[in-house]
């Protein structure tokens, strides 16, 4: 899982001024192969890697996954009053030169909590009843109920009140030209082409070594691999197939990094089809050969999944794994009153059981997973198709799609807001009273043994009434020019493989 496949350095490093990825020229930029952005808004949804360059948070994660000071130099928790108090760094400046203060923190969290803004992150702060600005550099959060994941959620990016007060938190022009306190500041944004950032010379934690980082927009995975090979990119997350193809390229290193990032099928329970057929999802689970997906799509760079917190310390190994068992799938279908028609397809009430699995355009791993899953389900007699919608995923209108989440840190993250009824990232519309009960109980206690029991019961309830069909956890595979020094190969990455830039200020280009 945590290995680096070293590749021979080029015998001579040739400067090519025509290639934007030529790392050897003095002061040349680091060019990263990025997905596209229509705005950069880190508090309303998740924006992958770029937020780590432009913004800061009160606390941050170090390479070992531990919480460390950032905009907050220290903090205390009063258990009796359920109050978190943060003491903030002084002298921090926004990229426009204005001073960062506690009012920016209050503004940011209140914007997330405002139901009119519709942030998927609001469940992280739903116990907050008061945010008290004690001084410019001291702020307190008073909770109505305990939330022992709260400190984790202070890793949220902080935005400037003076630029966003009174603005629409989705449509403001600010999100096309964001200003943060982070180690890099936006220099230019060529929409659909590239986002260029230059280092913040006045960064409060010390200026970065690399002068310029360009997020070059490359939405197709195959194109990323080709541009890495041609020297147009210095760094990119690549598919397992492309990682194998690039591992013998001169001057490149393939980083194979552990993640808590899983893939599976999300079912849209707002769709009438699943309102009528949700009881058949266990049969679908047994019909999926997960190891075949790991072998064929990930080329072994991952492992089979059965739980959304499988890499978390609260994982419960004894939960139902839904190991591949087509006979068991047939038993469930028969017990639900389904019968096969003359062509071998299962039918219910005279209609074939079938649906379409959508996959995100440009994400070849998800596309391949959708196609193989559809093929496997057809083999047992379900009329299933794979589709890549040209306009992207229609969350409300689809039947199902390939989903991915990850919980590398506190188990509350990407569970409470993903599986809790009506929560901000519950895009499936899933609702399970037992799941709600155990997730709420787990976030309200700091007792390790009690939390373990609650998360055990959560996993059992989720498996008995599945929201997803889990496939696998995937390794984070990155191709990098050998000129980049300082990448941490041991950091555990999160959803979408996010986290590689955690120590970017320490990187160099040699």
C-alpha positions as CSV (number, residue, x, y, z in Angstrom):
1,X,0.0,0.0,0.0
2,X,2.6,2.5,1.0
3,X,5.4,2.2,-1.5
4,X,7.3,4.3,-3.9
5,X,8.2,2.8,-7.3
6,X,11.5,4.5,-8.1
7,X,12.3,5.2,-11.7
8,X,15.8,5.8,-13.1
9,X,16.7,9.5,-13.3
10,X,17.5,10.8,-16.7
11,X,21.2,10.7,-17.4
12,X,21.1,14.4,-18.3
13,X,18.4,16.9,-17.5
14,X,17.5,18.9,-20.6
15,X,15.9,22.3,-20.3
16,X,12.9,22.6,-22.6
17,X,11.5,26.1,-22.4
18,X,8.6,25.1,-24.7
19,X,7.3,22.6,-22.2
20,X,5.3,24.1,-19.3
21,X,6.3,21.1,-17.2
22,X,10.1,21.5,-17.5
23,X,11.1,21.6,-13.9
24,X,14.8,22.1,-14.4
25,X,14.8,25.7,-15.5
26,X,15.4,28.1,-12.7
27,X,12.1,29.4,-11.3
28,X,10.0,27.3,-13.6
29,X,6.5,26.4,-12.3
30,X,5.2,23.2,-11.0
31,X,2.4,22.1,-13.3
32,X,-0.3,19.9,-11.8
33,X,-2.9,18.0,-13.9
34,X,-6.2,19.1,-12.3
35,X,-9.9,18.6,-12.8
36,X,-11.9,21.6,-13.9
37,X,-13.4,24.3,-11.7
38,X,-16.4,26.5,-12.3
39,X,-15.8,28.3,-9.0
40,X,-13.5,27.8,-6.0
41,X,-15.8,27.7,-3.0
42,X,-14.3,25.5,-0.2
43,X,-17.1,25.9,2.3
44,X,-20.1,25.0,0.2
45,X,-18.7,21.8,-1.2
46,X,-15.4,19.9,-1.5
47,X,-12.9,21.3,-3.9
48,X,-10.0,18.8,-3.7
49,X,-6.5,20.0,-3.7
50,X,-6.6,23.7,-4.6
51,X,-8.0,24.8,-1.2
52,X,-4.8,23.7,0.5
53,X,-2.8,26.2,-1.5
54,X,-5.2,29.2,-1.3
55,X,-6.7,29.0,2.1
56,X,-5.9,28.1,5.7
57,X,-8.0,26.6,8.5
58,X,-7.9,27.0,12.3
59,X,-6.3,23.6,12.7
60,X,-4.7,21.3,10.1
61,X,-3.6,17.7,9.7
62,X,0.1,16.8,9.7
63,X,1.6,13.9,7.8
64,X,0.6,11.5,10.5
65,X,-3.0,12.6,10.5
66,X,-2.7,14.4,13.8
67,X,-4.4,17.8,14.4
68,X,-1.9,20.7,14.6
69,X,-2.1,24.5,15.0
70,X,-2.6,26.6,11.9
71,X,-4.6,29.9,12.1
72,X,-5.3,28.9,15.7
73,X,-2.2,28.6,17.8
74,X,-4.1,26.8,20.7
75,X,-7.5,25.8,21.8
76,X,-9.3,24.5,24.9
77,X,-12.6,22.6,25.5
78,X,-14.8,23.1,28.5
79,X,-16.8,19.9,28.8
80,X,-19.3,21.3,31.3
81,X,-20.4,24.2,29.1
82,X,-19.6,22.3,25.8
83,X,-17.5,25.3,24.6
84,X,-14.5,25.3,22.3
85,X,-12.3,28.3,22.6
86,X,-9.6,29.1,20.0
87,X,-6.7,31.5,20.3
88,X,-5.7,32.8,16.9
89,X,-2.4,33.8,15.3
90,X,-1.8,37.5,15.2
91,X,-0.3,39.3,12.2
92,X,-1.9,37.0,9.6
93,X,-2.9,38.9,6.4
94,X,-5.3,38.1,3.6
95,X,-3.8,38.2,0.2
96,X,-5.2,41.7,-0.3
97,X,-3.3,42.9,2.8
98,X,-6.3,43.1,5.2
99,X,-5.9,41.6,8.7
100,X,-7.3,38.2,9.5
101,X,-9.4,38.2,12.7
102,X,-11.9,36.1,14.6
103,X,-14.7,37.8,12.7
104,X,-13.6,36.0,9.6
105,X,-14.0,32.7,11.4
106,X,-17.4,33.6,12.8
107,X,-18.5,34.7,9.3
108,X,-17.3,31.5,7.6
109,X,-18.9,29.0,10.0
110,X,-22.2,31.0,10.1
111,X,-22.3,31.0,6.3
112,X,-22.0,27.2,6.3
113,X,-24.7,26.9,9.0
114,X,-27.1,29.2,7.2
115,X,-29.8,26.8,5.7
116,X,-30.4,29.2,2.9
117,X,-26.9,28.6,1.6
118,X,-27.3,24.8,1.3
119,X,-23.8,23.8,2.2
120,X,-23.2,20.1,2.3
121,X,-20.9,20.8,5.3
122,X,-23.6,22.2,7.6
123,X,-24.1,18.9,9.5
124,X,-20.5,19.3,10.8
125,X,-21.6,22.3,12.9
126,X,-25.3,21.6,13.6
127,X,-24.8,21.6,17.4
128,X,-23.4,25.1,17.4
129,X,-25.7,27.5,19.2
130,X,-23.4,30.5,19.7
131,X,-20.2,31.9,18.2
132,X,-18.8,34.5,20.4
133,X,-16.0,36.8,19.2
134,X,-14.1,37.5,22.5
135,X,-11.5,39.6,20.8
136,X,-9.8,39.9,17.4
137,X,-7.8,36.8,18.2
138,X,-10.1,34.8,20.5
139,X,-13.3,33.0,19.5
140,X,-15.6,30.6,21.3
141,X,-18.1,28.1,19.9
142,X,-20.9,27.0,22.3
143,X,-22.6,23.7,21.5
144,X,-26.0,22.4,22.5
145,X,-24.9,18.7,22.4
146,X,-21.4,17.2,22.4
147,X,-19.7,16.7,19.1
148,X,-16.4,14.9,19.5
149,X,-15.6,15.4,15.8
150,X,-15.9,19.1,16.1
151,X,-12.2,19.8,16.3
152,X,-11.7,17.8,13.1
153,X,-14.2,20.1,11.4
154,X,-12.1,23.1,12.3
155,X,-9.9,22.0,9.4
156,X,-12.4,23.9,7.3
157,X,-11.0,26.7,5.1
158,X,-11.7,30.2,6.4
159,X,-13.0,33.0,4.1
160,X,-12.7,36.8,4.4
161,X,-15.7,38.6,5.9
162,X,-14.7,41.9,4.3
163,X,-15.0,40.6,0.8
164,X,-18.1,38.3,1.2
165,X,-20.3,40.1,3.7
166,X,-23.7,40.4,2.0
167,X,-22.6,38.4,-1.1
168,X,-24.4,35.3,-2.5
169,X,-22.4,32.4,-1.1
170,X,-22.7,30.5,-4.4
171,X,-22.8,33.2,-7.0
172,X,-20.4,35.9,-5.8
173,X,-17.7,36.9,-8.2
174,X,-15.3,36.3,-5.3
175,X,-15.4,32.6,-6.0
176,X,-13.9,33.3,-9.5
177,X,-11.1,35.3,-8.0
178,X,-10.7,34.0,-4.4
179,X,-8.5,35.7,-1.8
180,X,-7.2,33.6,1.1
181,X,-4.5,33.6,3.7
182,X,-2.8,30.5,2.3
183,X,0.8,29.9,1.0
184,X,-0.2,30.7,-2.6
185,X,-2.4,33.4,-4.0
186,X,-4.3,33.5,-7.3
187,X,-2.5,35.2,-10.1
188,X,-4.7,34.3,-13.1
189,X,-7.5,32.0,-14.1
190,X,-7.9,31.0,-17.7
191,X,-11.3,29.3,-17.5
192,X,-11.2,25.7,-18.7
193,X,-7.4,25.9,-19.2
194,X,-5.4,26.8,-16.2
195,X,-5.3,28.3,-12.7
196,X,-2.0,30.0,-11.9
197,X,-0.9,30.6,-8.3
198,X,2.2,32.4,-7.0
199,X,3.7,32.0,-3.6
200,X,2.6,34.3,-0.8
201,X,5.8,36.0,0.2
202,X,4.2,37.2,3.4
203,X,2.8,33.8,4.4
204,X,2.6,33.7,8.2
205,X,4.0,30.2,8.5
206,X,6.9,30.9,6.1
207,X,7.0,31.4,2.4
208,X,7.0,28.3,0.1
209,X,10.0,27.2,-1.8
210,X,8.3,26.9,-5.2
211,X,7.4,30.2,-6.8
212,X,4.6,29.2,-9.0
213,X,2.1,26.3,-9.2
214,X,-0.2,25.9,-12.1
215,X,-3.3,23.8,-12.0
216,X,-3.6,22.9,-15.6
217,X,-7.1,21.7,-16.4
218,X,-7.0,18.2,-17.9
219,X,-10.3,16.4,-17.4
220,X,-9.5,13.2,-19.2
221,X,-7.4,10.6,-17.4
222,X,-5.7,9.3,-20.6
223,X,-4.7,12.9,-21.5
224,X,-3.1,13.4,-18.1
225,X,-0.9,10.3,-18.6
226,X,0.1,11.5,-22.1
227,X,1.0,14.9,-20.9
228,X,3.0,13.5,-18.0
229,X,4.9,11.4,-20.6
230,X,5.5,14.4,-22.8
231,X,6.7,16.7,-20.0
232,X,3.7,19.0,-20.1
233,X,2.8,18.1,-16.5
234,X,5.0,17.7,-13.5
235,X,2.5,16.0,-11.2
236,X,-0.9,14.2,-11.8
237,X,-3.0,11.6,-10.2
238,X,-3.2,8.8,-12.7
239,X,-5.2,5.5,-13.2
240,X,-3.6,2.2,-12.3
241,X,-3.3,1.4,-16.0
242,X,-1.5,4.6,-16.8
243,X,0.7,4.3,-13.7
244,X,2.0,1.0,-15.1
245,X,2.6,2.5,-18.5
246,X,4.5,5.4,-16.9
247,X,6.6,3.5,-14.4
248,X,9.5,3.0,-16.8
249,X,9.5,6.5,-18.1
250,X,12.8,8.3,-17.6
251,X,12.7,11.1,-15.0
252,X,9.4,10.1,-13.4
253,X,8.4,8.5,-10.1
254,X,5.1,6.8,-9.4
255,X,3.9,7.3,-5.8
256,X,1.5,4.5,-4.6
257,X,-0.2,6.0,-1.6
258,X,-2.7,4.7,0.9
259,X,-6.1,6.2,0.9
260,X,-9.4,5.9,2.7
261,X,-11.2,6.5,-0.6
262,X,-13.8,3.9,-1.6
263,X,-16.0,3.4,-4.7
264,X,-19.4,1.8,-5.1
265,X,-22.9,2.2,-6.4
266,X,-25.0,5.0,-4.9
267,X,-28.8,4.3,-5.3
268,X,-31.1,7.3,-5.7
269,X,-33.9,6.5,-3.2
270,X,-35.8,9.5,-4.4
271,X,-36.3,7.6,-7.7
272,X,-39.5,5.6,-7.8
273,X,-37.6,2.6,-9.0
274,X,-35.7,2.2,-5.8
275,X,-38.7,3.1,-3.7
276,X,-40.2,-0.1,-5.1
277,X,-37.1,-2.3,-5.3
278,X,-34.7,-1.3,-2.5
279,X,-35.2,-4.8,-1.0
280,X,-33.3,-6.2,-4.0
281,X,-30.1,-4.3,-3.2
282,X,-28.7,-7.2,-1.1
283,X,-29.1,-9.4,-4.1
284,X,-27.1,-6.9,-6.2
285,X,-24.4,-6.8,-3.5
286,X,-24.0,-10.6,-3.6
287,X,-23.8,-10.5,-7.4
288,X,-20.8,-8.1,-7.6
289,X,-17.4,-9.8,-7.8
290,X,-15.4,-7.1,-6.1
291,X,-12.1,-8.9,-6.4
292,X,-12.6,-9.0,-10.2
293,X,-13.1,-5.2,-10.2
294,X,-9.9,-4.7,-8.1
295,X,-8.0,-7.0,-10.5
296,X,-9.4,-5.7,-13.8
297,X,-9.8,-1.9,-13.1
298,X,-7.3,-1.2,-10.3
299,X,-4.8,-3.8,-11.4
300,X,-4.4,-4.9,-7.8
301,X,-3.9,-1.3,-6.6
302,X,-6.6,-1.5,-4.0
303,X,-8.7,-4.0,-2.1
304,X,-12.3,-5.0,-1.7
305,X,-14.7,-2.9,0.3
306,X,-17.7,-3.7,2.6
307,X,-17.8,-0.6,4.9
308,X,-17.5,3.2,4.6
309,X,-15.1,3.3,7.5
310,X,-13.1,0.2,6.7
311,X,-9.7,1.9,7.2
312,X,-10.8,3.7,10.3
313,X,-10.0,2.5,13.8
314,X,-13.7,1.9,14.4
315,X,-14.1,-0.6,11.6
316,X,-16.1,-3.7,12.5
317,X,-14.7,-6.7,10.6
318,X,-17.7,-8.9,11.6
319,X,-20.2,-6.9,9.5
320,X,-21.8,-8.7,6.5
321,X,-19.2,-8.4,3.7
322,X,-21.5,-9.4,0.8
323,X,-18.8,-11.6,-0.6
324,X,-19.4,-12.7,-4.2
325,X,-22.2,-15.3,-4.1
326,X,-24.5,-15.4,-7.2
327,X,-26.5,-18.3,-5.8
328,X,-27.3,-16.2,-2.7
329,X,-28.3,-13.4,-5.0
330,X,-30.7,-15.7,-6.8
331,X,-32.2,-16.9,-3.5
332,X,-33.0,-13.3,-2.5
333,X,-34.6,-12.5,-5.8
334,X,-36.7,-15.7,-5.6
335,X,-37.8,-14.9,-2.1
336,X,-38.9,-11.5,-3.2
337,X,-41.2,-13.1,-5.8
338,X,-39.0,-12.5,-8.8
339,X,-39.0,-15.0,-11.7
340,X,-36.9,-15.3,-14.9
341,X,-38.4,-14.7,-18.3
342,X,-37.7,-16.7,-21.4
343,X,-34.4,-14.9,-22.1
344,X,-33.1,-15.5,-18.6
345,X,-33.7,-12.0,-17.1
346,X,-35.2,-11.7,-13.6
347,X,-38.7,-10.0,-13.6
348,X,-40.9,-8.6,-10.9
349,X,-44.6,-8.0,-11.5
350,X,-44.1,-8.8,-15.1
351,X,-41.3,-6.2,-15.7
352,X,-37.6,-6.9,-16.0
353,X,-35.4,-5.8,-13.1
354,X,-32.9,-3.4,-14.6
355,X,-31.4,0.0,-14.2
356,X,-28.6,2.3,-15.5
357,X,-25.4,2.9,-13.6
358,X,-24.0,6.4,-14.4
359,X,-20.3,7.3,-14.2
360,X,-18.6,10.6,-14.2
361,X,-17.3,11.7,-17.6
362,X,-13.5,11.7,-17.8
363,X,-13.1,9.5,-14.8
364,X,-11.9,6.3,-16.5
365,X,-11.8,4.3,-13.3
366,X,-15.4,5.0,-12.5
367,X,-16.4,4.4,-16.1
368,X,-14.7,1.0,-16.1
369,X,-16.2,0.1,-12.8
370,X,-19.7,0.9,-14.1
371,X,-19.2,-1.2,-17.2
372,X,-17.8,-4.2,-15.3
373,X,-20.5,-4.1,-12.7
374,X,-23.2,-3.9,-15.3
375,X,-21.7,-6.9,-17.1
376,X,-21.6,-8.9,-13.9
377,X,-25.2,-8.1,-13.1
378,X,-26.3,-9.0,-16.6
379,X,-24.6,-12.4,-16.1
380,X,-26.9,-13.2,-13.2
381,X,-30.0,-12.0,-15.1
382,X,-30.4,-8.3,-14.3
383,X,-31.0,-6.0,-17.2
384,X,-28.3,-3.4,-16.2
385,X,-26.6,-0.8,-18.4
386,X,-23.6,1.6,-17.8
387,X,-23.8,5.2,-19.0
388,X,-21.5,8.2,-19.1
389,X,-23.8,11.3,-19.2
390,X,-22.2,14.0,-21.3
391,X,-23.5,16.7,-19.0
392,X,-22.3,15.0,-15.8
393,X,-24.3,13.3,-13.0
394,X,-27.9,14.3,-12.5
395,X,-28.2,13.5,-8.8
396,X,-31.9,14.0,-8.6
397,X,-32.9,12.4,-11.9
398,X,-30.7,9.3,-12.1
399,X,-31.3,5.8,-10.8
400,X,-27.8,5.2,-9.5
401,X,-24.1,6.1,-10.1
402,X,-20.6,5.3,-9.1
403,X,-19.9,7.1,-5.9
404,X,-16.8,7.8,-3.8
405,X,-16.2,9.0,-0.2
406,X,-13.6,8.5,2.4
407,X,-13.1,8.8,6.2
408,X,-9.3,8.8,6.9
409,X,-9.7,10.6,10.2
410,X,-12.6,10.8,12.6
411,X,-15.2,8.3,11.7
412,X,-18.0,10.9,11.9
413,X,-16.6,12.5,8.7
414,X,-18.3,11.4,5.5
415,X,-20.7,9.2,7.5
416,X,-22.9,11.5,9.5
417,X,-23.5,13.9,6.7
418,X,-23.6,11.1,4.0
419,X,-25.9,8.5,5.6
420,X,-27.8,10.6,8.1
421,X,-31.4,11.4,7.0
422,X,-31.7,14.7,5.2
423,X,-28.0,15.6,5.9
424,X,-26.0,17.8,3.5
425,X,-24.1,15.2,1.6
426,X,-26.8,12.5,1.6
427,X,-27.2,12.5,-2.2
428,X,-28.9,9.1,-2.2
429,X,-31.9,10.3,-0.1
430,X,-31.2,7.3,2.2
431,X,-33.0,7.1,5.5
432,X,-32.5,4.6,8.3
433,X,-33.6,5.3,11.9
434,X,-31.0,3.0,13.3
435,X,-28.2,4.5,11.3
436,X,-29.3,8.0,12.5
437,X,-29.4,6.8,16.1
438,X,-25.9,5.2,16.2
439,X,-24.2,7.9,14.2
440,X,-25.6,10.6,16.5
441,X,-24.7,8.6,19.6
442,X,-21.1,8.1,18.3
443,X,-20.5,11.8,17.7
444,X,-21.8,12.7,21.2
445,X,-19.4,10.6,23.2
446,X,-15.7,10.8,23.7
447,X,-15.5,7.3,25.3
448,X,-13.5,5.1,22.9
449,X,-15.2,1.9,23.9
450,X,-18.7,3.4,23.6
451,X,-17.8,5.0,20.2
452,X,-16.6,1.6,19.0
453,X,-19.8,-0.1,19.9
454,X,-21.9,2.7,18.3
455,X,-20.0,2.5,15.1
456,X,-20.2,-1.3,15.1
457,X,-24.0,-1.0,15.3
458,X,-24.0,1.6,12.6
459,X,-22.2,-0.7,10.2
460,X,-24.5,-3.6,11.0
461,X,-27.6,-1.4,10.4
462,X,-26.1,-0.1,7.1
463,X,-25.3,-3.6,5.9
464,X,-28.8,-4.9,6.7
465,X,-30.4,-2.0,4.8
466,X,-27.7,-1.0,2.3
467,X,-27.5,2.6,1.0
468,X,-24.7,1.6,-1.4
469,X,-23.1,-1.4,-3.0
470,X,-19.5,-1.1,-2.0
471,X,-16.8,-2.2,-4.5
472,X,-13.3,-1.4,-3.3
473,X,-10.8,1.0,-1.7
474,X,-8.4,2.5,-4.2
475,X,-4.8,3.5,-3.9
476,X,-3.8,7.0,-4.7
477,X,-1.4,6.8,-7.7
478,X,0.5,9.9,-8.6
479,X,3.1,10.4,-11.4
480,X,5.7,13.0,-10.5
481,X,8.7,14.6,-12.2
482,X,11.8,13.5,-10.3
483,X,12.6,17.2,-9.9
484,X,9.9,17.5,-7.3
485,X,11.4,16.9,-3.9
486,X,9.4,16.7,-0.6
487,X,6.3,14.7,-1.5
488,X,5.3,12.7,1.6
489,X,4.7,9.1,0.4
490,X,3.4,8.0,3.8
491,X,0.5,10.4,4.3
492,X,-2.9,8.7,4.1
493,X,-5.1,10.4,1.5
494,X,-8.8,11.1,1.7
495,X,-11.7,11.3,-0.7
496,X,-10.5,11.8,-4.3
497,X,-7.0,11.1,-3.1
498,X,-6.9,14.6,-1.5
499,X,-3.9,15.4,0.8
500,X,-0.8,15.1,-1.3
501,X,-0.3,18.9,-1.0
502,X,-0.4,19.0,2.8
503,X,3.3,20.0,3.0
504,X,3.6,21.8,-0.3
505,X,5.5,24.7,1.3
506,X,8.4,22.4,1.9
507,X,8.6,21.1,-1.6
508,X,11.4,22.1,-4.0
509,X,12.0,21.8,-7.7
510,X,15.6,20.6,-8.3
